[in-house]
Amino acid sequence: MDFMSEREAADKWGISQRRVAVLCSEQRIAKATMVGDMWIIPTSAEKPIDTASTLYDKIEEKAVKPFLKWAGGKGQLLKEIERFYPFDNSRITKYAEPFVGGAAVLFDILSKYNLEEVYISDINAELINTYRMICDDIDALIEMLYAMQDDFIPLDTDNRKAYYMKKREHFNDLKVNGNENVNIEKAALMIFLNKTCFNGLFRVNKKGLFNVPMGAYKNPMICDENNLRAVSEKLQSVTIVCGDYRDSADFIDENTFVYFDPPYRPITDTASFTAYTENVFNDEEQIELARFVDDIHRKGAKVVISNSDPKNSNTEDDFFDNIYSAYNIKRVEATRMINCNSKSRGKIKELLISNF
């Protein structure tokens, strides 16, 4: 009987050498034999039906995309972040994104992989309410968005501004008073304001009030029904939590890939936008997050963290190099898309930090 090596079998079957070894150890390949510390496989052996590979095969369907424009959204860095996806490892069956924001990475993963469990969270209550309403009551949400779109689009600029300000005031009233019976309306207003405000920016003042002026879009798509319905379908199997990133600790284990995209550390003294919520994420909070990463690293989770690179403005600033000194730090090029000064938009370096 002729035999082939693990590497030859891997090349023949289009899988990794490590996966061949696992299949042999599970006695999934007939007459595979251990010789020394390597397996040899009969050349006549056929590739077994691999349930783990089937689980992580790319999904042949339309990809979903973020339904909000979000400051710091990761759409432009997906190709870089995707290189860290560990889903070819059959042990990784779960995904957690504790600063979900606009969820570009989440939707990319949901579009490509079938995972056993997915967890997302954010401290922004209005954002998480919107995710929940898309998941739980998509028909009512779409009906409200179409109504706003039909009201808003035909108006001239002055009347659009008046309509926008009225909706912004109502959103802030609901945000402050927190009536559970108007969650759908609050979600619809969140999407409407995001689609019509300046640069699609979500920003609040110290009182927690949304304070972004109207943008100058000629014909904004306030209700992207097809994508919203696709998002709703994907979210059915996702655990959605409003809370601090630390609440994810019980979910995260050695089978989990975790992506952290916290509010970025300002790269200059004047670039101080971190106000997705009224809560400040300062350097001490960044250090606390690094300690939490240490904790879940010890659990065996696969972790990636993104943040701004302080060396964009000060080559001597080693803040992240110091607090993540035990991990791999990669500097990647990104484009700053949201800034009130168009001259301040452009290429910068961002950090992708991983424990593997």
Number of C-alpha atoms within 10 A of each C-alpha: 6 8 17 17 17 21 17 16 23 18 12 13 14 10 15 16 17 13 18 24 21 15 17 20 14 9 12 15 19 13 13 21 16 13 8 7 5 11 19 21 24 17 14 11 14 13 16 12 10 11 10 15 15 12 17 18 14 14 15 9 8 10 15 23 20 20 22 21 19 21 21 21 20 20 17 15 17 13 10 14 18 12 8 16 17 16 22 16 15 15 12 20 22 21 26 25 21 26 20 25 28 20 22 22 23 21 18 17 21 21 20 17 17 18 16 12 15 23 21 26 25 21 20 18 16 21 23 21 19 21 20 23 20 26 20 16 12 18 13 14 24 20 14 18 22 18 12 18 17 13 12 21 16 11 13 10 15 9 12 17 19 13 16 21 17 11 17 23 14 15 22 18 14 18 17 12 9 14 11 9 8 11 19 22 18 26 24 26 25 21 20 26 26 22 22 25 20 17 21 21 24 21 18 18 14 11 10 16 18 23 16 20 17 22 18 13 14 10 11 15 15 23 23 13 18 10 16 21 17 16 23 20 16 15 20 13 14 18 14 20 20 18 17 13 21 13 14 19 14 7 15 21 19 16 19 25 23 27 25 20 21 22 23 19 20 18 17 12 7 7 11 11 14 20 17 22 22 17 15 13 16 14 13 9 13 19 16 14 18 15 14 15 23 16 13 19 19 11 15 15 22 24 23 23 20 21 21 21 25 21 17 15 13 11 9 9 14 14 16 20 16 11 15 20 12 11 16 13 18 13 15 14 13 16 14 16 16 18 15 10 7 10 7 12 13 12 12 17 18 21 20 22 22 21 17 12
